[in-house]
């Protein structure tokens, strides 16, 4: 077979030639059978003469291209090119670029033996399809290791195109070097991966490395970033022990992706811890956080729910800024969402937040979460909330187990397209010997000169019944006496002395009707008063004060118990 003057039809040539032939056929069909004096003669096809016979191609460029050989056409092309013919795909031509990459190939040999690289690349079945169907096929970005030299691995996109060569047909294999594109795409992917890893690292470093474990509650949390195709978000949580047995929990979500969202999240979490130390009501904490969020980034939207658990009341006080409701499962197994009150997201600056409360007594469990747990692109969020309530109603065990069960029940996997944070706090039921370690007692004081002696006698009796060592009893009675004396001098009735013990500490607290918080000051030698708070700060492990709801204040101190107490 002679291929020296074989006109190879490159990709697209067959379609253009077929379209031109079809147009010429339609033109001949529309011509009338006989001449008409009043009609304009139909335009002749470029390949026809006036008498209907095929005209020779005009001189110039078309004829020059027609006269070119396969070598003339494909030899100077920098892309890899090879031509095969017949059902065995015998080699008819290989250009220099192809030989430089894969080596010189003998003409006339079957491709299966003479072109092993095509078999390794999976192109032989594709060439069979092209030969049968007459349609081109393409495979993209195939990895190729050049032979006979230290050249680096390259990537090529191979196109197999049918060509007309005698009766048995042929295939043109044309390979374009796409190494630069593949490497650029890989660099982009690596850059995105590194950015995501940096954001995840930043996010995890800004989240608490180890949750504080309050005396009264059992707490666990989990965070899962979005899948590999999604940048990390701004979900966060925290647990803060406030003193006097009270615990603050917070969970929030900064909208957006990447390092910016994680950075804003870190600033908000740090601010919450600072505001929480002021021991403010939940709505006042959110009010301060709202102003800070607008200063950090007015365009950034963030939601948050902040809650404080008081074991003396058995309540969870909370305030929400556009966040999904807390779910509380009581000891009876009934799940109740804490839906009111809810304000707009942080950063609006035009809303007065308010606090609500929900019971969280012994045997109850509360669930805080971000929208990634329940929100789906193809479903209503109410459906996700309903599914979460059903799953939470049947979830038992310690808090960490409940966190994992919530992720499984809501089908949260490593490929989930949004990050998820879950926080579970549990107020466990205690009985028998454990119940003896968690007890409380309170005494109402009406004021007057008899208040201080009554407080000392009450504290002494209660601490003796709790079988504390003598040293702890003496410190507790002294603290109760000083706090009551301070309240009598600077506060107003009604007053209450409250004693509470846990397995780790003794808490002494006095409340009254005046909202001026005490502060520690240095008393002069001639002063007859002003040393009460200094005495408390000296003998106690820690102390503090806060304003109470409805007016008034509470002043408290804690004593760490010895291990054998």
SULSULVEN-V917224 format. One record per residue. RES is the residue in three letters. PHI is phi in degrees with one decimal (none if undefined). NEAR is the number of other C-alpha atoms within 8 Angstrom. Layout:
res=RES phi=PHI near=NEAR
res=RES phi=PHI near=NEAR
This chain:
res=UNK phi=none near=2
res=UNK phi=-98.4 near=5
res=UNK phi=-108.1 near=7
res=UNK phi=-66.8 near=7
res=UNK phi=-118.7 near=9
res=UNK phi=-75.2 near=9
res=UNK phi=-83.7 near=9
res=UNK phi=-78.9 near=7
res=UNK phi=-93.3 near=10
res=UNK phi=-75.1 near=9
res=UNK phi=-54.5 near=7
res=UNK phi=97.9 near=7
res=UNK phi=-65.5 near=8
res=UNK phi=-61.0 near=9
res=UNK phi=-65.4 near=7
res=UNK phi=-68.1 near=8
res=UNK phi=-65.0 near=8
res=UNK phi=-62.5 near=8
res=UNK phi=-64.7 near=8
res=UNK phi=-65.0 near=8
res=UNK phi=-62.5 near=8
res=UNK phi=-65.4 near=8
res=UNK phi=-65.0 near=8
res=UNK phi=-64.6 near=9
res=UNK phi=-65.2 near=8
res=UNK phi=-64.5 near=8
res=UNK phi=-64.0 near=12
res=UNK phi=-66.0 near=7
res=UNK phi=-67.0 near=6
res=UNK phi=-79.7 near=6
res=UNK phi=-70.2 near=7
res=UNK phi=-68.9 near=5
res=UNK phi=-72.7 near=4
res=UNK phi=-132.1 near=4
res=UNK phi=-72.9 near=6
res=UNK phi=-123.8 near=5
res=UNK phi=-70.9 near=4
res=UNK phi=-97.2 near=4
res=UNK phi=-108.4 near=6
res=UNK phi=-84.7 near=4
res=UNK phi=-59.3 near=4
res=UNK phi=-68.3 near=6
res=UNK phi=-69.9 near=5
res=UNK phi=-82.0 near=8
res=UNK phi=-66.9 near=7
res=UNK phi=-64.1 near=4
res=UNK phi=-102.1 near=8
res=UNK phi=-117.2 near=11
res=UNK phi=-94.5 near=9
res=UNK phi=-66.7 near=6
res=UNK phi=-93.4 near=5
res=UNK phi=91.9 near=6
res=UNK phi=-86.0 near=7
res=UNK phi=-75.1 near=7
res=UNK phi=-90.2 near=7
res=UNK phi=-71.0 near=5
res=UNK phi=-62.5 near=7
res=UNK phi=-67.6 near=6
res=UNK phi=-71.3 near=7
res=UNK phi=120.6 near=6
res=UNK phi=-62.2 near=6
res=UNK phi=-56.5 near=9
res=UNK phi=-66.3 near=10
res=UNK phi=-66.6 near=9
res=UNK phi=-65.1 near=7
res=UNK phi=-62.5 near=7
res=UNK phi=-83.8 near=7
res=UNK phi=-72.1 near=10
res=UNK phi=-88.8 near=10
res=UNK phi=-59.1 near=14
res=UNK phi=-62.7 near=9
res=UNK phi=-63.3 near=8
res=UNK phi=-77.6 near=9
res=UNK phi=-99.9 near=9
res=UNK phi=-60.9 near=10
res=UNK phi=-75.5 near=6
res=UNK phi=-68.1 near=8
res=UNK phi=-73.3 near=5
res=UNK phi=-78.1 near=10
res=UNK phi=-74.6 near=13
res=UNK phi=-145.5 near=13
res=UNK phi=-146.2 near=13
res=UNK phi=-123.4 near=12
res=UNK phi=-126.8 near=13
res=UNK phi=-142.2 near=14
res=UNK phi=79.4 near=9
res=UNK phi=-65.2 near=8
res=UNK phi=-88.8 near=8
res=UNK phi=54.5 near=12
res=UNK phi=-75.6 near=13
res=UNK phi=-70.7 near=17
res=UNK phi=-106.3 near=11
res=UNK phi=-160.9 near=10
res=UNK phi=-137.5 near=12
res=UNK phi=-82.2 near=12
res=UNK phi=-63.8 near=8
res=UNK phi=-63.1 near=12
res=UNK phi=-65.9 near=13
res=UNK phi=-65.1 near=11
res=UNK phi=-66.6 near=8
res=UNK phi=-85.7 near=8
res=UNK phi=-106.9 near=9
res=UNK phi=96.8 near=9
res=UNK phi=-70.8 near=7
res=UNK phi=-119.5 near=9
res=UNK phi=-73.4 near=7
res=UNK phi=-73.4 near=8
res=UNK phi=85.7 near=7
res=UNK phi=-87.1 near=9
res=UNK phi=-65.5 near=11
res=UNK phi=-66.4 near=13
res=UNK phi=-61.7 near=11
res=UNK phi=-102.5 near=7
res=UNK phi=-89.9 near=10
res=UNK phi=-123.5 near=10
res=UNK phi=-62.6 near=9
res=UNK phi=-64.2 near=7
res=UNK phi=-67.8 near=11
res=UNK phi=-68.2 near=10
res=UNK phi=-64.1 near=7
res=UNK phi=-82.5 near=7
res=UNK phi=75.5 near=8
res=UNK phi=-92.0 near=9
res=UNK phi=-61.8 near=9
res=UNK phi=-61.9 near=7
res=UNK phi=-66.5 near=10
res=UNK phi=-66.3 near=10
res=UNK phi=-61.0 near=9
res=UNK phi=-62.7 near=9
res=UNK phi=-62.9 near=15
res=UNK phi=-66.2 near=13
res=UNK phi=-76.3 near=6
res=UNK phi=-88.3 near=6
res=UNK phi=73.4 near=9
res=UNK phi=-118.0 near=8
res=UNK phi=-71.5 near=10
res=UNK phi=-134.2 near=9
res=UNK phi=-134.5 near=8
res=UNK phi=-121.6 near=8
res=UNK phi=-105.5 near=7
res=UNK phi=51.4 near=11
res=UNK phi=-87.9 near=10
res=UNK phi=-79.9 near=8
res=UNK phi=-131.8 near=8
res=UNK phi=-105.6 near=7
res=UNK phi=-60.3 near=11
res=UNK phi=-101.1 near=7
res=UNK phi=68.7 near=5
res=UNK phi=172.5 near=5
res=UNK phi=-85.6 near=4
res=UNK phi=-62.8 near=5
res=UNK phi=-74.7 near=6
res=UNK phi=-63.9 near=8
res=UNK phi=-122.8 near=11
res=UNK phi=-125.4 near=12
res=UNK phi=-131.8 near=14
res=UNK phi=-103.0 near=13
res=UNK phi=-99.6 near=13
res=UNK phi=-121.2 near=12
res=UNK phi=-105.8 near=14
res=UNK phi=-123.7 near=15
res=UNK phi=-70.5 near=14
res=UNK phi=-131.2 near=11
res=UNK phi=-90.0 near=10
res=UNK phi=-141.4 near=9
res=UNK phi=55.3 near=5
res=UNK phi=-88.3 near=5
res=UNK phi=-91.0 near=8
res=UNK phi=72.7 near=12
res=UNK phi=-156.2 near=14
res=UNK phi=-135.5 near=15
res=UNK phi=-98.0 near=14
res=UNK phi=-98.9 near=12
res=UNK phi=-124.2 near=12
res=UNK phi=-120.5 near=11
res=UNK phi=-100.0 near=9
res=UNK phi=-73.6 near=10
res=UNK phi=-118.9 near=11
res=UNK phi=-60.0 near=10
res=UNK phi=-61.4 near=7
res=UNK phi=-65.1 near=7
res=UNK phi=-64.7 near=10
res=UNK phi=-66.8 near=8
res=UNK phi=-63.2 near=8
res=UNK phi=-62.7 near=8
res=UNK phi=-66.5 near=8
res=UNK phi=-64.0 near=8
res=UNK phi=-64.1 near=8
res=UNK phi=-62.7 near=8
res=UNK phi=-64.3 near=8
res=UNK phi=-63.7 near=8
res=UNK phi=-63.9 near=8
res=UNK phi=-64.6 near=8
res=UNK phi=-65.0 near=8
res=UNK phi=-63.7 near=10
res=UNK phi=-66.5 near=11
res=UNK phi=-62.2 near=8
res=UNK phi=-64.9 near=9
res=UNK phi=-66.0 near=13
res=UNK phi=-64.5 near=10
res=UNK phi=-61.9 near=8
res=UNK phi=-61.3 near=11
res=UNK phi=-60.7 near=13
res=UNK phi=-67.1 near=9
res=UNK phi=-70.3 near=8
res=UNK phi=-82.4 near=7
res=UNK phi=-76.4 near=10
res=UNK phi=-61.3 near=9
res=UNK phi=-70.9 near=6
res=UNK phi=-147.5 near=4
res=UNK phi=-70.2 near=10
res=UNK phi=-65.2 near=7
res=UNK phi=-110.7 near=7
res=UNK phi=-66.7 near=10
res=UNK phi=-68.3 near=9
res=UNK phi=-86.0 near=9
res=UNK phi=-118.7 near=10
res=UNK phi=-113.5 near=13
res=UNK phi=-129.1 near=13
res=UNK phi=-149.8 near=11
res=UNK phi=-148.0 near=13
res=UNK phi=-144.3 near=9
res=UNK phi=-133.4 near=9
res=UNK phi=-130.9 near=8
res=UNK phi=-68.6 near=10
res=UNK phi=-65.7 near=16
res=UNK phi=-63.5 near=12
res=UNK phi=-65.0 near=6
res=UNK phi=-88.3 near=6
res=UNK phi=-116.3 near=8
res=UNK phi=-73.4 near=11
res=UNK phi=-65.5 near=16
res=UNK phi=-101.9 near=16
res=UNK phi=-119.5 near=14
res=UNK phi=-72.6 near=14
res=UNK phi=-156.9 near=12
res=UNK phi=-156.8 near=14
res=UNK phi=-165.5 near=11
res=UNK phi=-128.8 near=10
res=UNK phi=-131.4 near=10
res=UNK phi=-82.2 near=10
res=UNK phi=-98.1 near=11
res=UNK phi=98.5 near=9
res=UNK phi=59.2 near=10
res=UNK phi=81.1 near=12
res=UNK phi=-91.5 near=11
res=UNK phi=-135.2 near=13
res=UNK phi=-105.8 near=13
res=UNK phi=-127.6 near=11
res=UNK phi=-145.9 near=11
res=UNK phi=-144.0 near=16
res=UNK phi=-151.0 near=13
res=UNK phi=-147.0 near=13
res=UNK phi=-91.4 near=15
res=UNK phi=-67.4 near=10
res=UNK phi=113.7 near=8
res=UNK phi=-133.8 near=11
res=UNK phi=89.8 near=12
res=UNK phi=-63.5 near=11
res=UNK phi=-62.0 near=7
res=UNK phi=-63.1 near=13
res=UNK phi=-65.2 near=17
res=UNK phi=-66.2 near=10
res=UNK phi=-62.3 near=11
res=UNK phi=-57.9 near=13
res=UNK phi=-62.1 near=11
res=UNK phi=-66.5 near=8
res=UNK phi=-66.7 near=11
res=UNK phi=-63.9 near=11
res=UNK phi=-62.4 near=8
res=UNK phi=-65.4 near=9
res=UNK phi=-61.5 near=10
res=UNK phi=-62.8 near=9
res=UNK phi=-67.1 near=8
res=UNK phi=-66.3 near=11
res=UNK phi=-63.5 near=12
res=UNK phi=-65.3 near=8
res=UNK phi=-74.6 near=7
res=UNK phi=56.1 near=10
res=UNK phi=-90.2 near=11
res=UNK phi=-61.8 near=8
res=UNK phi=-55.7 near=14
res=UNK phi=-68.7 near=12
res=UNK phi=-72.7 near=10
res=UNK phi=-63.2 near=13
res=UNK phi=-66.4 near=14
res=UNK phi=-64.0 near=10
res=UNK phi=-66.4 near=9
res=UNK phi=-66.3 near=12
res=UNK phi=-63.3 near=12
res=UNK phi=-65.8 near=11
res=UNK phi=-66.9 near=10
res=UNK phi=-61.7 near=14
res=UNK phi=-69.2 near=14
res=UNK phi=-76.8 near=8
res=UNK phi=-64.7 near=7
res=UNK phi=-163.1 near=7
res=UNK phi=-65.4 near=9
res=UNK phi=-88.6 near=5
res=UNK phi=-92.0 near=11
res=UNK phi=-98.3 near=10
res=UNK phi=-140.7 near=12
res=UNK phi=-113.0 near=14
res=UNK phi=-163.5 near=14
res=UNK phi=-131.4 near=13
res=UNK phi=-122.9 near=14
res=UNK phi=-138.2 near=12
res=UNK phi=-128.2 near=12
res=UNK phi=-101.1 near=12
res=UNK phi=-116.1 near=11
res=UNK phi=-67.4 near=10
res=UNK phi=-67.3 near=5
res=UNK phi=-94.9 near=5
res=UNK phi=68.6 near=11
res=UNK phi=-125.1 near=12
res=UNK phi=-114.4 near=12
res=UNK phi=-84.5 near=12
res=UNK phi=-147.0 near=13
res=UNK phi=-144.6 near=16
res=UNK phi=-125.7 near=16
res=UNK phi=-115.0 near=14
res=UNK phi=70.8 near=12
res=UNK phi=-96.0 near=12
res=UNK phi=-67.5 near=7
res=UNK phi=-69.0 near=9
res=UNK phi=-67.8 near=11
res=UNK phi=-106.2 near=12
res=UNK phi=-123.6 near=14
res=UNK phi=-103.9 near=14
res=UNK phi=-74.4 near=13
res=UNK phi=-62.9 near=9
res=UNK phi=-81.9 near=5
res=UNK phi=86.9 near=8
res=UNK phi=-83.8 near=8
res=UNK phi=-95.1 near=11
res=UNK phi=-125.2 near=8
res=UNK phi=-79.3 near=8
res=UNK phi=-90.1 near=10
res=UNK phi=-91.0 near=7
res=UNK phi=-125.4 near=5
res=UNK phi=-91.8 near=9
res=UNK phi=-134.8 near=12
res=UNK phi=-106.3 near=11
res=UNK phi=-73.0 near=9
res=UNK phi=-59.1 near=12
res=UNK phi=-66.3 near=17
res=UNK phi=100.1 near=14
res=UNK phi=-73.5 near=9
res=UNK phi=71.5 near=8
res=UNK phi=-128.7 near=4
res=UNK phi=-135.8 near=7
res=UNK phi=-95.4 near=6
res=UNK phi=-73.2 near=13
res=UNK phi=-136.7 near=11
res=UNK phi=-103.2 near=11
res=UNK phi=-129.1 near=9
res=UNK phi=-146.8 near=9
res=UNK phi=-142.9 near=9
res=UNK phi=-63.4 near=7
res=UNK phi=-141.5 near=14
res=UNK phi=-91.1 near=11
res=UNK phi=-59.3 near=10
res=UNK phi=91.5 near=10
res=UNK phi=-95.1 near=13
res=UNK phi=-134.6 near=12
res=UNK phi=-114.3 near=12
res=UNK phi=-124.2 near=11
res=UNK phi=-116.1 near=11
res=UNK phi=-158.8 near=12
res=UNK phi=-106.5 near=15
res=UNK phi=-67.1 near=8
res=UNK phi=-61.8 near=10
res=UNK phi=-74.2 near=12
res=UNK phi=-120.1 near=11
res=UNK phi=-91.9 near=10
res=UNK phi=-131.4 near=9
res=UNK phi=-68.4 near=5
res=UNK phi=-104.9 near=4
res=UNK phi=-146.9 near=8
res=UNK phi=-74.1 near=9
res=UNK phi=-67.3 near=9
res=UNK phi=-62.7 near=6
res=UNK phi=-64.9 near=8
res=UNK phi=-65.3 near=14
res=UNK phi=-64.5 near=9
res=UNK phi=-63.8 near=8
res=UNK phi=-64.5 near=9
res=UNK phi=-66.4 near=12
res=UNK phi=-61.7 near=10
res=UNK phi=-64.6 near=8
res=UNK phi=-66.9 near=10
res=UNK phi=-68.4 near=11
res=UNK phi=-63.2 near=10
res=UNK phi=-100.3 near=7
res=UNK phi=-88.8 near=9
res=UNK phi=-123.4 near=6
res=UNK phi=107.7 near=6
res=UNK phi=-67.5 near=8
res=UNK phi=-56.4 near=13
res=UNK phi=-64.3 near=10
res=UNK phi=-65.2 near=9
res=UNK phi=-64.6 near=13
res=UNK phi=-56.9 near=14
res=UNK phi=-65.8 near=9
res=UNK phi=-67.7 near=9
res=UNK phi=-65.4 near=12
res=UNK phi=-64.1 near=11
res=UNK phi=-68.6 near=9
res=UNK phi=-64.0 near=9
res=UNK phi=-93.1 near=11
res=UNK phi=58.1 near=6
res=UNK phi=-91.3 near=10
res=UNK phi=-118.1 near=7
res=UNK phi=-65.7 near=7
res=UNK phi=-93.1 near=8
res=UNK phi=-59.8 near=9
res=UNK phi=-85.5 near=8
res=UNK phi=-143.7 near=11
res=UNK phi=-77.9 near=14
res=UNK phi=-135.5 near=14
res=UNK phi=-127.0 near=16
res=UNK phi=-133.0 near=12
res=UNK phi=-130.9 near=14
res=UNK phi=-122.1 near=15
res=UNK phi=-124.5 near=12
res=UNK phi=-128.4 near=13
res=UNK phi=-101.2 near=13
res=UNK phi=-72.3 near=10
res=UNK phi=-77.5 near=6
res=UNK phi=-126.5 near=7
res=UNK phi=-146.6 near=7
res=UNK phi=57.5 near=6
res=UNK phi=-66.6 near=6
res=UNK phi=-65.4 near=8
res=UNK phi=-64.0 near=9
res=UNK phi=-66.3 near=8
res=UNK phi=-85.4 near=9
res=UNK phi=-127.7 near=10
res=UNK phi=-138.8 near=9
res=UNK phi=-145.3 near=9
res=UNK phi=-149.5 near=8
res=UNK phi=-141.0 near=8
res=UNK phi=-137.7 near=9
res=UNK phi=-83.6 near=8
res=UNK phi=-118.7 near=10
res=UNK phi=-94.1 near=8
res=UNK phi=95.2 near=10
res=UNK phi=92.1 near=6
res=UNK phi=-69.7 near=5
res=UNK phi=-83.4 near=7
res=UNK phi=-66.3 near=11
res=UNK phi=-64.2 near=10
res=UNK phi=-60.3 near=8
res=UNK phi=-64.0 near=8
res=UNK phi=-64.9 near=13
res=UNK phi=-65.0 near=12
res=UNK phi=-66.2 near=8
res=UNK phi=-63.1 near=9
res=UNK phi=-63.6 near=12
res=UNK phi=-62.9 near=12
res=UNK phi=-66.7 near=8
res=UNK phi=-66.4 near=9
res=UNK phi=-66.8 near=11
res=UNK phi=-67.8 near=9
res=UNK phi=-67.8 near=7
res=UNK phi=-86.0 near=6
res=UNK phi=58.8 near=7
res=UNK phi=-78.0 near=10
res=UNK phi=-59.4 near=7
res=UNK phi=-60.2 near=6
res=UNK phi=-61.8 near=6
res=UNK phi=-66.0 near=10
res=UNK phi=-60.5 near=12
res=UNK phi=-63.3 near=9
res=UNK phi=-64.3 near=9
res=UNK phi=-64.4 near=13
res=UNK phi=-66.3 near=11
res=UNK phi=-62.8 near=9
res=UNK phi=-63.3 near=11
res=UNK phi=-61.4 near=15
res=UNK phi=-64.2 near=12
res=UNK phi=-68.3 near=12
res=UNK phi=-67.4 near=14
res=UNK phi=-67.1 near=13
res=UNK phi=-62.3 near=10
res=UNK phi=-63.7 near=11
res=UNK phi=-69.3 near=13
res=UNK phi=-65.4 near=10
res=UNK phi=-82.2 near=6
res=UNK phi=-112.6 near=7
res=UNK phi=-109.1 near=10
res=UNK phi=-133.8 near=10
res=UNK phi=-64.7 near=9
res=UNK phi=-80.0 near=11
res=UNK phi=-120.6 near=14
res=UNK phi=-143.9 near=11
res=UNK phi=-102.5 near=15
res=UNK phi=-127.4 near=11
res=UNK phi=-114.5 near=12
res=UNK phi=-146.5 near=11
res=UNK phi=-123.8 near=12
res=UNK phi=-124.6 near=11
res=UNK phi=-74.9 near=8
res=UNK phi=-126.5 near=10
res=UNK phi=-155.1 near=10
res=UNK phi=-110.3 near=13
res=UNK phi=-119.6 near=13
res=UNK phi=-119.4 near=15
res=UNK phi=-140.2 near=14
res=UNK phi=-128.2 near=15
res=UNK phi=-116.2 near=13
res=UNK phi=-148.5 near=14
res=UNK phi=-89.6 near=12
res=UNK phi=-99.9 near=10
res=UNK phi=-98.8 near=9
res=UNK phi=-83.2 near=6
res=UNK phi=-79.7 near=8
res=UNK phi=-74.3 near=6
res=UNK phi=-139.0 near=5
res=UNK phi=-78.3 near=6
res=UNK phi=-139.9 near=7
res=UNK phi=-88.8 near=7
res=UNK phi=-85.6 near=8
res=UNK phi=-73.2 near=5
res=UNK phi=-58.5 near=4
res=UNK phi=-87.3 near=4
res=UNK phi=-72.1 near=7
res=UNK phi=-92.1 near=4
res=UNK phi=-141.1 near=6
res=UNK phi=96.1 near=10
res=UNK phi=-106.3 near=9
res=UNK phi=-61.8 near=11
res=UNK phi=-67.8 near=13
res=UNK phi=-63.5 near=11
res=UNK phi=-64.2 near=9
res=UNK phi=-60.4 near=12
res=UNK phi=-64.5 near=10
res=UNK phi=-80.5 near=6
res=UNK phi=-90.6 near=7
res=UNK phi=-93.1 near=10
res=UNK phi=-66.7 near=9
res=UNK phi=-160.0 near=8
res=UNK phi=-148.5 near=12
res=UNK phi=-174.4 near=8
res=UNK phi=-149.0 near=11
res=UNK phi=-157.1 near=11
res=UNK phi=-85.4 near=12
res=UNK phi=-102.9 near=9
res=UNK phi=-66.3 near=6
res=UNK phi=83.5 near=4
res=UNK phi=96.3 near=9
res=UNK phi=100.8 near=13
res=UNK phi=-146.9 near=15
res=UNK phi=-132.1 near=12
res=UNK phi=-118.0 near=12
res=UNK phi=-140.1 near=13
res=UNK phi=-148.0 near=15
res=UNK phi=-128.4 near=14
res=UNK phi=-126.0 near=11
res=UNK phi=-72.6 near=8
res=UNK phi=-88.9 near=10
res=UNK phi=-66.5 near=6
res=UNK phi=-61.2 near=5
res=UNK phi=-93.2 near=3
res=UNK phi=-77.1 near=7
